[in-house]
Amino acid sequence: MNRGHQAVPNLSNEGKASGTRHRNAFSARLGLKETRRENKLAAYVYLAPALLVYLAFFAYPFIQLVILSFQKWDGIKPKQWVGVANYQRLLFEDPKFWLSVRHNVLWMFAALVVPVLIGLLLATLLYRSPLRGKVIFRTPLLHASGAVLGGRRPDLELDIQPQFWRTE
């Protein structure tokens, strides 16, 4: 028997989530009237600052970059619309572009694939070895991989200190 102070969960499949009546009854006890429109409005209010930051610092500059890529501009004189001529020159006339693409692909391969292959090889050798005390060798190997991921990268001029959260 429901006297108004206990909520009865909605167990029907009429398009409403289970427990909707419970939340509404709880809100009614507190004197709150929540509607779906108010919930949606609250969600938009909470999302608005993040959306504004995204639009200001990512979307708008990206759109301006795409527009600028179809123009000829030296930074001083007025911009001149050239269409896809910049892309034609880049893809078909500039040999340095394809050289830089090749260098980037090689660096990507060297930075991503080679360490993974070396790690898999070392892990396989360590797993299959009849060596006693394999655990002693696993620890430095694990810490070495963590130092590579979170350590100093002088080639990128980054100095990231590793987080030793496990030792505290």
C-alpha positions in Angstrom: 0.0 0.0 0.0 1.5 3.3 -1.1 0.7 6.3 1.3 2.7 8.8 -0.7 5.9 8.6 1.3 7.3 5.4 -0.2 8.2 5.3 -3.8 7.2 2.5 -6.0 9.7 1.7 -8.8 8.4 1.7 -12.3 8.7 -1.9 -13.5 6.8 -1.4 -16.8 8.4 -1.1 -20.1 6.5 1.9 -21.3 9.5 3.8 -22.5 10.5 5.1 -19.1 13.6 4.1 -17.2 13.2 1.9 -14.1 13.0 4.0 -10.9 11.7 7.2 -12.6 8.8 7.4 -10.3 11.1 6.9 -7.3 13.2 9.9 -8.3 10.1 12.0 -8.9 8.7 11.0 -5.5 12.0 11.9 -3.8 12.0 15.3 -5.6 8.4 15.9 -4.6 9.2 15.2 -0.9 12.0 17.8 -1.1 9.6 20.2 -2.8 11.4 20.1 -6.1 9.7 19.8 -9.4 12.0 18.4 -12.1 11.0 18.0 -15.7 13.0 16.6 -18.6 13.2 20.1 -20.1 14.9 21.4 -16.9 17.2 18.5 -16.8 18.2 19.1 -20.4 18.7 22.8 -19.7 20.9 22.0 -16.8 23.0 19.7 -18.9 23.4 22.4 -21.6 24.4 24.9 -18.9 27.1 22.6 -17.6 28.3 21.8 -21.1 28.4 25.4 -22.3 31.8 26.5 -20.9 33.5 23.4 -22.4 31.8 24.0 -25.7 32.8 27.6 -25.8 36.5 26.7 -25.0 36.4 24.1 -27.7 34.9 26.5 -30.3 37.3 29.3 -29.3 40.6 27.3 -29.2 40.0 24.4 -31.6 37.1 24.7 -34.0 37.5 28.4 -35.0 41.3 28.2 -35.6 40.9 25.0 -37.6 38.3 26.6 -39.8 40.5 29.6 -40.3 43.5 27.3 -41.1 41.4 25.5 -43.8 40.4 28.8 -45.3 43.9 30.2 -45.2 45.2 27.0 -47.0 43.3 28.1 -50.1 44.9 31.5 -50.1 48.2 33.0 -51.0 49.5 35.3 -48.2 53.0 36.4 -47.2 51.8 37.9 -43.9 52.1 41.5 -45.1 50.2 41.9 -48.3 46.5 41.2 -48.6 45.4 37.7 -48.9 44.7 36.4 -52.4 42.4 33.4 -53.1 44.2 30.7 -55.2 42.0 27.7 -54.5 43.7 24.3 -54.7 46.8 25.7 -56.3 48.6 25.5 -53.0 47.8 21.8 -52.7 48.7 21.1 -56.3 52.1 22.8 -55.8 52.7 20.9 -52.5 51.7 17.4 -53.8 53.1 17.5 -57.3 55.9 20.1 -57.5 57.6 20.2 -54.1 60.0 17.2 -53.7 60.7 18.3 -50.1 57.2 17.5 -49.1 57.4 13.8 -50.0 60.9 13.6 -48.3 59.4 15.0 -45.1 56.5 12.5 -45.3 59.0 9.7 -45.7 61.0 10.9 -42.7 57.9 11.2 -40.5 56.8 7.7 -41.4 60.2 6.3 -40.6 60.3 8.2 -37.2 56.8 6.9 -36.5 57.9 3.4 -37.2 61.0 3.7 -35.2 59.2 5.3 -32.2 56.1 3.0 -32.1 56.9 -0.4 -33.7 60.5 -1.0 -32.8 60.1 -0.6 -29.0 57.1 -2.9 -29.0 58.9 -5.5 -31.0 62.0 -5.3 -28.7 59.7 -5.5 -25.6 57.9 -8.6 -27.0 61.1 -10.3 -27.8 62.5 -9.7 -24.4 59.3 -10.8 -22.7 59.2 -14.0 -24.8 62.9 -14.7 -24.0 62.3 -14.1 -20.3 59.2 -16.2 -20.2 60.7 -19.2 -22.0 64.1 -19.1 -20.2 64.9 -21.8 -17.6 66.6 -19.1 -15.6 65.9 -19.2 -11.9 64.7 -16.0 -10.3 63.0 -14.6 -13.4 61.1 -12.2 -11.2 64.3 -10.4 -10.4 64.7 -9.6 -14.1 61.1 -8.7 -14.6 61.2 -5.8 -12.2 64.0 -3.8 -13.9 62.5 -4.5 -17.3 59.2 -3.1 -16.1 60.8 0.0 -14.6 62.9 0.5 -17.7 59.7 0.6 -19.9 58.1 3.0 -17.4 61.2 5.2 -17.6 60.9 5.3 -21.4 57.2 6.3 -21.2 57.4 8.8 -18.4 61.0 9.9 -18.4 63.2 12.5 -20.0 62.9 13.0 -23.8 65.7 15.3 -24.8 64.9 14.9 -28.5 61.5 16.5 -27.9 62.8 18.9 -25.3 60.4 17.5 -22.7 61.3 16.9 -19.1 58.5 14.8 -17.7 59.1 13.5 -14.2 57.7 10.0 -13.7 55.0 9.6 -11.2 55.9 7.1 -8.5 52.4 6.6 -7.1 53.0 2.9 -6.5 55.8 3.5 -4.0 54.0 6.0 -1.7 
